[in-house]
Amino acid sequence: MTDRREVEREIEGLVSALGKALGAQGTRLAVAESCTGGMICTAIVSDPQVSGALERGFIVYSLDSKCELLDLDRAEVESCEGVSRDVSLGMAKAALERSHADLALSVTGFAGPQQDDEEVGLVHIALARDGAEPLHEVHHYGDLGREAVCNRAVVSALRMLVAEAAKA
């Protein structure tokens, strides 16, 4: 996925697949985004066939916003700079609890440039649904540049969301 248009087509295809997976079931989505800064919500609302499923989005880029908007434990968030399995799972669960959604997705990671000892390209994605064990994926994209890391995170998150929506 190096060409911008190729990435855009893949994202459009995944959003279309999400619409098909959701069908007429009326599933409502919530999305909590950190490193992608709203890119997933933007992709969803860009398709009028799918946009109605988005119940709400949380842009929680800063550590403060993760703690204040999603009530995550400050010590836990600060200990990992807001990027970990537990933080991503906490974000997804909190997005589900603080919305009227049936399915909540979260993304947090380090898109770059390198700061301190963080792993550039590390992204955690989680998904929560009422009555089900939350799901988690970790990706190590590498230091590909901010745009490439964010685009890959959006693609991975949408793939996870499509797969879970298809199960419902």
Salt bridges, closest charged atoms under 4 A:
GLU8 OE1 - ARG5 NH1 3.08
GLU10 OE2 - ARG159 NH2 2.36
GLU12 OE2 - ARG5 NH1 3.47
GLU55 OE1 - ARG56 NE 2.66
ASP64 OD1 - ARG74 NH1 2.97
ASP71 OD2 - ARG98 NH2 3.64
GLU78 OE2 - ARG74 NH1 3.41
ASP86 OD1 - ARG85 NH1 3.73
GLU97 OE1 - ARG98 NH1 3.87
ASP102 OD1 - ARG28 NH2 3.25
GLU119 OE2 - HIS140 ND1 2.58
GLU137 OE1 - HIS139 NE2 2.88
GLU147 OE2 - ARG4 NH2 2.33
GLU164 OE2 - ARG129 NE 3.34
GLU164 OE1 - LYS167 NZ 3.36
